[in-house]
């Protein structure tokens, strides 16, 4: 969908017209609806944006931890590759670098597999809302060859109660793949509000 807000004509002084508004234009987005990975990526990104639009702030703690681990792994790889020491004298150094790279990569994989899992977003706490007082953990599930996108909203605690909403993908995409982001964002906001009202599954 494309939304355009009318602006004042250029031959008029905007400062003298308090009702003048800037032009706001949202470009429509199209993707191949047969590409399930791309569709899930599009929906996940739209979920994050929709949650941020209802005044939630994303928590980047685990993202920062992963970035730090990747930087450490790359640093050891660069040392192993470019350190000015001839082989076989550099054998102990290479062993240390390979071991450190393996450890950093393993920890990164463990975070992705056992901590993040299917999580697409963690938010900062909202003290004025009891259900969100520890922050939200938002997860998604979109099985291949199905058209039901599952959104799970829960507290940022292991095994905490959750509120699950099912979205039919063809409701938000046309046959040509044009994405109705506004309607999807409105339904995501409803799903979050349902969790805030402590309506768990």
Secondary structure, 3 states (H helix, E strand, C coil): CCCECCCCCCCCCHHHCCCCCCCCECCCEECCCCCHHHHHHHHHHHHHHHHHHCCCCECCHHHHHHHHHHHHHHHHHHHHHHCCCCCCCCHHHHHHHHHHHHHHHHHHHHHHHHHHCCEEEEECCCCCCHHHCCCEEEEEECCCCCCEEEEEEEECCCCCCEEEEEEEHHHCECCCCEECHHHHHHHHHHHHHHHHCCCCC
